[in-house]
């Protein structure tokens, strides 16, 4: 089954590589190798080094459910499907399943279906998950590259596909992998709407929203906000003269409807994430991290989690710094933290160098010029802020922020390498251009 998975991924990669620029095609195959290598590394790390973790839990209990489906598929599969959609089912407490009615229960069900259709092979299911995440990363690249064709496509590919943390944490059966697939599908549908490819739009959008709703519902508001601002800003830039007075409020209302729809859907899926209870939910999660003890804890010196909304706002700067820059080299205490620290040190260097070169005014000018940069800044910073607020552990922080890292990386790439230099094409038959001095009149008897 693993061989069949590799063949499927190779064919998909070949088909995609034919639809993009020739200078990026070699990088597509490099991306596939990276994701397969990360999947193999994840399996070796979790099964033989630390001998545990979320991946092991999901696959072991998913394999138990897959065995029940193998014995009686038509009896067990509907119950596993109810578990996937967080509904009461007959397998809520079978095979060590916990967290029924939440995204944890959905993970057990998704793992069960993957392992079942892979003939009971956990290894093949892991590689297939990594491959689907890789295809989602390609959707990220395609969406951003189509939106800003003047950017260097190699840098865009580096930010969206080859980012090491994204590849590592989405190459295993984890919630982040399925959330990443969902965001990729939503971005693909977003670009299909602009290019009027309606069949792909209808196929991608419902599937992407469903994956987000099941596995990482809190990612929906930042994504909806970013897409809404992109829509409003691009429409307002195209509107001229007196039409702004008429169409401006219409576009703002449409953007508000997009954001409000995302919030309503989120509240229906998880009432604890509603506006009236979000502060209480965040405080509960923060207190859980504060009570936990571990070498990777970020704010171990904090005795109490913020209790009021005002206190939550006061912790936003440190939360944003933790999410965007840590771990650094001074945080290293194991191999996994070292790899992440090297990565974030490079990212921090690029961002600081860009800030010193362009300044805050230059960054704001670039955001004003580019709707994509505005979208990436909103999604990346808002999403990472919430992750930083509710996560007080470096290892978990590096994993939970993965869905927002491509937006953060695109923000840096756009500022660091903003444009491709246009090439001057000169016809071979055309004479070489004359020097300005050669056009000056020369008097007889004088030296040129």
Wavefront OBJ file of the C-alpha trace (Angstrom):
o trace
v 0.000 0.000 0.000
v 2.878 2.396 0.645
v 4.135 1.776 -2.888
v 0.670 2.529 -4.252
v 0.584 5.742 -2.217
v 3.957 6.808 -3.639
v 2.756 6.149 -7.184
v -0.421 8.166 -6.570
v 1.548 11.089 -5.160
v 4.075 10.954 -8.008
v 1.318 11.115 -10.633
v -0.372 14.004 -8.820
v 2.925 15.869 -8.559
v 3.648 15.334 -12.250
v 0.244 16.694 -13.260
v 0.628 19.751 -11.050
v 4.177 20.487 -12.207
v 2.940 20.806 -15.787
v 0.605 23.649 -14.824
v 3.219 25.978 -13.322
v 6.254 27.883 -14.529
v 9.247 25.814 -15.667
v 11.607 27.463 -13.172
v 9.621 26.031 -10.246
v 9.020 22.482 -11.517
v 12.173 21.051 -9.976
v 11.193 22.537 -6.622
v 7.852 20.698 -6.753
v 9.640 17.344 -6.714
v 11.930 18.622 -3.966
v 8.823 19.477 -1.952
v 7.438 15.960 -2.378
v 10.728 14.489 -1.179
v 10.722 16.834 1.817
v 7.214 15.842 2.887
v 7.910 12.131 2.479
v 11.129 12.523 4.459
v 9.306 14.434 7.199
v 6.668 11.695 7.349
v 9.347 9.030 7.746
v 11.060 11.155 10.390
v 7.794 11.656 12.265
v 7.190 7.912 12.382
v 10.719 7.128 13.562
v 10.597 9.909 16.174
v 7.207 9.028 17.648
v 7.392 5.232 17.512
v 11.049 4.579 18.381
v 12.522 7.675 20.070
v 9.850 9.141 22.347
v 7.568 6.090 22.023
v 4.361 8.082 22.269
v 2.609 11.286 21.365
v -0.604 12.303 19.676
v 0.259 10.556 16.412
v 0.736 7.212 18.133
v -2.504 7.623 20.067
v -4.530 8.483 16.972
v -3.091 5.687 14.850
v -3.295 2.946 17.486
v -6.920 3.622 18.347
v -7.784 4.335 14.739
v -6.346 0.944 13.842
v -8.665 -0.676 16.392
v -11.679 0.991 14.790
v -10.405 -0.056 11.366
v -10.402 -3.690 12.514
v -14.047 -3.404 13.522
v -14.845 -1.936 10.105
v -12.927 -4.755 8.482
v -15.144 -7.281 10.266
v -18.437 -5.489 9.521
v -18.028 -2.369 7.421
v -21.694 -1.503 6.850
v -22.461 -1.822 10.552
v -19.411 0.001 11.948
v -18.643 2.610 9.279
v -21.805 4.704 9.887
v -20.967 4.857 13.598
v -17.388 5.928 12.844
v -18.793 8.543 10.461
v -20.943 9.930 13.292
v -17.837 10.049 15.465
v -16.083 11.980 12.690
v -18.843 14.594 12.603
v -18.871 14.813 16.420
v -22.270 13.201 16.865
v -23.191 10.522 19.459
v -22.175 7.134 18.086
v -21.872 3.514 19.076
v -18.047 3.643 19.037
v -17.575 6.523 21.476
v -15.937 4.288 24.079
v -14.682 1.406 21.930
v -10.974 0.744 21.457
v -9.883 3.427 23.896
v -11.600 6.249 21.995
v -11.798 9.456 24.031
v -12.977 12.964 23.269
v -16.139 11.972 21.434
v -18.028 15.064 20.322
v -14.827 17.086 19.862
v -12.045 17.357 17.298
v -10.159 14.652 19.201
v -12.925 12.173 18.449
v -12.889 13.343 14.828
v -9.178 12.527 14.684
v -9.777 8.933 15.789
v -12.450 8.547 13.111
v -10.301 10.098 10.378
v -7.405 7.857 11.349
v -9.700 4.818 11.274
v -10.940 5.565 7.753
v -7.418 6.236 6.469
v -6.036 3.013 7.920
v -9.019 0.977 6.742
v -8.759 2.159 3.127
v -5.000 1.596 3.260
v -5.608 -2.081 4.003
v -4.696 -1.742 7.677
v -1.280 -0.183 6.954
v -0.473 2.582 9.443
v 2.669 3.486 7.498
v 0.750 3.956 4.252
v -1.862 6.063 6.058
v 0.880 8.334 7.426
v 2.486 8.774 4.002
v -0.904 9.484 2.419
v -1.597 12.173 5.037
v 1.771 13.759 4.294
v 1.040 13.658 0.575
v -2.360 15.305 0.960
v -0.754 18.011 3.100
v 1.822 18.494 0.353
v -0.939 18.993 -2.212
v -2.551 21.506 0.167
v 0.752 23.392 0.330
v 0.764 23.472 -3.472
v -2.682 25.092 -3.315
v -1.188 27.732 -0.994
v 1.554 28.360 -3.551
v -0.807 28.459 -6.504
v -3.144 30.912 -4.785
v -0.406 33.329 -3.723
v 1.495 33.053 -7.006
v -1.617 33.799 -9.051
v -2.464 36.748 -6.811
v 1.000 38.352 -7.077
v 2.598 37.130 -10.325
v 5.332 39.774 -10.035
v 6.870 38.012 -7.038
v 9.739 35.603 -7.511
v 7.968 32.191 -7.670
v 10.910 30.420 -6.042
v 10.612 32.574 -2.941
v 6.845 32.048 -2.869
v 7.384 28.294 -3.104
v 9.912 28.433 -0.284
v 7.473 30.283 1.961
v 4.434 28.113 1.263
v 5.744 24.602 0.528
v 9.331 24.184 1.699
v 8.904 25.831 5.131
v 10.431 23.150 7.414
v 8.037 23.427 10.381
v 4.994 23.301 8.125
v 6.262 20.196 6.340
v 7.201 18.424 9.578
v 4.016 19.018 11.569
v 1.654 18.331 8.667
v 3.322 15.076 7.609
v 1.639 12.913 10.237
v -1.882 12.068 11.366
v -2.374 15.205 13.448
v -5.056 17.882 13.683
v -2.708 20.399 12.101
v -2.417 18.285 8.955
v -6.182 18.192 8.365
v -6.512 21.880 9.262
v -3.760 22.674 6.769
v -5.630 20.732 4.083
v -8.761 22.722 4.870
v -7.031 26.090 4.533
v -5.425 24.983 1.260
v -8.818 24.032 -0.154
v -10.383 27.328 0.984
v -7.568 29.309 -0.660
v -7.939 27.237 -3.806
v -11.670 27.969 -3.866
v -10.944 31.656 -3.228
v -8.781 31.886 -6.355
v -11.242 29.786 -8.366
v -13.938 32.362 -7.589
v -11.760 35.132 -9.038
v -10.926 33.106 -12.167
v -14.561 31.905 -12.483
v -13.732 28.200 -12.270
v -17.019 27.474 -10.569
v -16.939 23.666 -10.636
v -13.675 23.592 -8.698
v -15.025 26.272 -6.394
v -18.094 24.201 -5.532
v -15.937 21.129 -4.894
v -13.229 22.830 -2.858
v -15.033 25.289 -0.590
v -17.452 22.915 1.230
v -14.736 20.319 1.772
v -12.269 22.914 3.044
v -14.748 24.511 5.445
v -15.763 21.064 6.730
v -12.158 20.125 7.501
v -11.619 23.406 9.332
v -14.850 23.027 11.286
v -14.016 19.480 12.375
v -10.339 19.783 13.244
v -9.400 23.431 13.943
v -12.475 25.657 14.088
v -10.602 28.641 15.684
v -8.661 29.133 12.440
v -11.839 30.178 10.630
v -12.245 33.774 11.962
v -8.703 34.961 11.036
v -8.997 33.343 7.605
v -12.444 34.844 6.982
v -11.216 38.253 8.150
v -8.222 38.148 5.816
v -10.275 37.119 2.779
v -12.933 39.737 3.569
v -10.361 42.534 3.838
v -8.746 41.419 0.596
v -12.110 41.534 -1.157
v -13.061 44.950 0.222
v -9.660 46.516 -0.402
v -9.333 45.282 -3.998
v -12.855 46.473 -4.818
v -12.298 49.889 -3.284
v -9.030 50.326 -5.190
v -10.820 49.660 -8.482
v -13.634 52.077 -7.660
v -13.044 55.624 -8.818
v -14.615 59.010 -8.265
v -18.183 59.231 -7.051
v -18.683 55.467 -7.307
v -16.818 55.114 -4.008
v -19.674 56.809 -2.177
v -22.191 54.349 -3.617
v -20.222 51.097 -3.856
v -17.941 51.564 -0.843
v -20.616 50.805 1.784
v -21.792 47.853 -0.318
v -18.330 46.303 -0.364
v -17.887 46.945 3.360
v -21.225 45.270 4.053
v -20.226 42.245 1.975
v -16.951 41.970 3.861
v -18.814 42.216 7.158
v -21.163 39.435 6.033
v -18.179 37.165 5.298
v -16.660 37.739 8.743
v -19.997 37.528 10.553
v -20.865 34.313 8.728
v -17.598 32.778 9.839
v -18.214 33.811 13.453
v -21.777 32.472 13.433
v -20.620 29.157 11.995
v -17.850 28.960 14.585
v -20.292 29.640 17.417
v -22.638 26.942 16.167
v -19.806 24.432 15.972
v -18.320 25.294 19.370
v -20.378 27.545 21.680
v -17.342 28.059 23.937
v -15.726 30.093 21.136
v -18.593 32.580 20.912
v -17.925 36.241 21.611
v -19.722 36.027 24.951
v -17.570 33.114 26.172
v -14.270 33.489 24.348
v -12.609 35.210 27.322
v -13.644 32.435 29.693
v -12.453 29.764 27.245
v -9.067 31.402 26.760
v -8.624 31.834 30.504
v -9.373 28.150 31.118
v -6.807 27.035 28.551
v -4.209 29.441 29.899
v -4.696 28.192 33.443
v -4.216 24.622 32.207
v -0.825 25.553 30.737
v 0.137 27.505 33.832
v -0.615 24.511 36.042
v 1.428 22.174 33.831
v 5.113 21.712 34.561
v 7.709 21.062 31.889
v 11.019 22.158 30.438
v 9.329 23.757 27.436
v 6.972 26.016 29.384
v 7.187 29.625 28.226
v 5.616 31.609 31.030
v 6.471 29.447 34.019
v 7.018 32.610 36.046
v 3.366 33.598 35.575
v 1.332 32.314 38.506
v -2.085 33.193 37.144
v -3.596 33.387 33.680
v -5.245 36.654 32.601
v -8.772 36.807 33.970
v -10.378 39.872 32.353
v -10.525 40.967 28.686
v -8.348 43.974 29.523
v -5.697 41.715 31.024
v -5.901 39.515 27.925
v -5.198 42.547 25.749
v -2.219 43.490 27.895
v -0.673 40.078 27.149
v -1.043 40.432 23.350
v 2.486 41.864 22.712
v 4.286 39.063 24.552
v 1.977 36.488 22.973
v 2.786 37.828 19.516
v 6.522 37.812 20.224
v 6.357 34.212 21.450
v 4.368 33.054 18.442
v 6.414 34.881 15.798
v 9.984 34.571 17.127
v 10.338 31.706 19.608
v 11.969 29.339 20.222
v 15.359 31.023 19.893
v 18.770 29.519 20.539
v 18.561 30.383 24.250
v 15.399 28.208 24.478
v 17.110 25.039 23.242
v 16.962 22.014 25.548
v 16.583 19.122 23.076
v 17.073 18.276 19.396
v 13.525 19.161 18.369
v 13.796 22.606 19.963
v 17.184 23.149 18.324
v 15.797 22.573 14.832
v 12.878 24.911 15.466
v 15.175 27.523 17.038
v 17.463 27.573 13.983
v 14.444 28.070 11.746
v 12.962 30.899 13.817
v 16.369 32.570 14.157
v 16.601 32.789 10.364
v 13.031 34.092 10.126
v 13.736 36.692 12.829
v 16.891 37.810 11.019
v 15.024 38.311 7.737
v 12.231 40.248 9.415
v 14.558 42.489 11.440
v 16.765 43.145 8.407
v 13.696 44.068 6.361
v 12.480 46.356 9.127
v 15.846 48.118 9.341
v 16.015 48.504 5.585
v 12.499 49.772 4.935
v 11.309 51.016 8.320
v 7.770 50.942 9.651
v 6.661 53.536 7.124
v 8.009 51.454 4.254
v 6.224 48.339 5.520
v 2.937 50.221 5.812
v 3.431 51.582 2.300
v 3.922 48.070 0.940
v 0.792 46.865 2.748
v -1.132 49.776 1.255
v 0.037 48.794 -2.222
v -0.631 45.052 -1.968
v -3.981 43.485 -0.973
v -2.217 40.096 -0.652
v 0.254 41.538 1.834
v -2.661 42.995 3.811
v -4.387 39.609 3.839
v -1.257 37.696 4.896
v -0.491 40.173 7.669
v -4.028 39.963 9.081
v -4.317 36.159 8.937
v -0.766 35.535 10.135
v -0.636 38.038 12.976
v -4.195 37.599 14.264
v -3.924 33.807 14.144
v -0.498 33.737 15.788
v -1.672 36.163 18.475
v -4.448 33.827 19.577
v -2.082 30.843 19.480
v 0.441 32.732 21.577
v -2.209 33.773 24.093
v -3.492 30.265 24.825
v -0.237 28.266 24.496
v 2.452 28.389 27.163
v 4.604 25.523 25.853
v 7.263 25.868 23.148
v 6.699 22.437 21.616
v 2.949 22.903 21.383
v 3.388 26.483 20.170
v 5.594 25.335 17.270
v 2.847 22.895 16.253
v -0.293 24.959 16.824
v 0.911 27.955 14.775
v 1.649 25.835 11.684
v -1.592 26.749 9.811
v -0.630 30.435 9.974
v 3.081 30.117 9.169
v 2.705 30.280 5.354
v 0.933 33.648 5.724
v 3.666 34.888 8.055
v 6.384 33.618 5.709
v 4.695 35.249 2.694
v 4.596 38.528 4.598
v 8.370 38.353 5.118
v 9.121 37.140 1.593
v 7.066 39.916 0.030
v 8.982 42.551 1.960
v 12.408 40.931 1.630
v 12.156 40.070 -2.090
v 9.287 42.249 -3.287
v 9.579 42.045 -7.055
v 11.167 40.223 -9.947
v 13.308 42.562 -12.009
v 11.867 42.888 -15.525
v 14.195 41.606 -18.227
v 14.964 43.837 -21.217
v 14.441 41.873 -24.430
v 16.553 43.178 -27.325
v 16.118 41.847 -30.848
v 19.236 40.333 -32.370
v 18.527 42.093 -35.687
v 18.275 45.536 -34.089
v 21.436 47.671 -34.070
v 23.020 48.412 -30.717
v 21.822 51.637 -29.101
v 23.941 54.709 -29.735
v 25.670 56.517 -26.959
v 24.269 59.990 -26.179
v 27.717 61.477 -26.960
v 27.603 60.036 -30.467
v 24.563 62.161 -31.279
v 26.406 65.454 -30.577
v 27.538 67.426 -33.657
v 31.300 67.413 -34.203
v 32.945 70.421 -35.883
v 35.615 69.932 -38.479
v 39.085 70.415 -37.255
v 38.191 69.513 -33.656
v 38.718 66.329 -31.798
v 35.701 64.223 -31.084
l 1 2 3 4 5 6 7 8 9 10 11 12 13 14 15 16 17 18 19 20 21 22 23 24 25 26 27 28 29 30 31 32 33 34 35 36 37 38 39 40 41 42 43 44 45 46 47 48 49 50 51 52 53 54 55 56 57 58 59 60 61 62 63 64 65 66 67 68 69 70 71 72 73 74 75 76 77 78 79 80 81 82 83 84 85 86 87 88 89 90 91 92 93 94 95 96 97 98 99 100 101 102 103 104 105 106 107 108 109 110 111 112 113 114 115 116 117 118 119 120 121 122 123 124 125 126 127 128 129 130 131 132 133 134 135 136 137 138 139 140 141 142 143 144 145 146 147 148 149 150 151 152 153 154 155 156 157 158 159 160 161 162 163 164 165 166 167 168 169 170 171 172 173 174 175 176 177 178 179 180 181 182 183 184 185 186 187 188 189 190 191 192 193 194 195 196 197 198 199 200 201 202 203 204 205 206 207 208 209 210 211 212 213 214 215 216 217 218 219 220 221 222 223 224 225 226 227 228 229 230 231 232 233 234 235 236 237 238 239 240 241 242 243 244 245 246 247 248 249 250 251 252 253 254 255 256 257 258 259 260 261 262 263 264 265 266 267 268 269 270 271 272 273 274 275 276 277 278 279 280 281 282 283 284 285 286 287 288 289 290 291 292 293 294 295 296 297 298 299 300 301 302 303 304 305 306 307 308 309 310 311 312 313 314 315 316 317 318 319 320 321 322 323 324 325 326 327 328 329 330 331 332 333 334 335 336 337 338 339 340 341 342 343 344 345 346 347 348 349 350 351 352 353 354 355 356 357 358 359 360 361 362 363 364 365 366 367 368 369 370 371 372 373 374 375 376 377 378 379 380 381 382 383 384 385 386 387 388 389 390 391 392 393 394 395 396 397 398 399 400 401 402 403 404 405 406 407 408 409 410 411 412 413 414 415 416 417 418 419 420 421 422 423 424 425 426 427 428 429 430 431 432 433 434 435 436 437 438 439 440 441 442 443 444 445 446 447 448
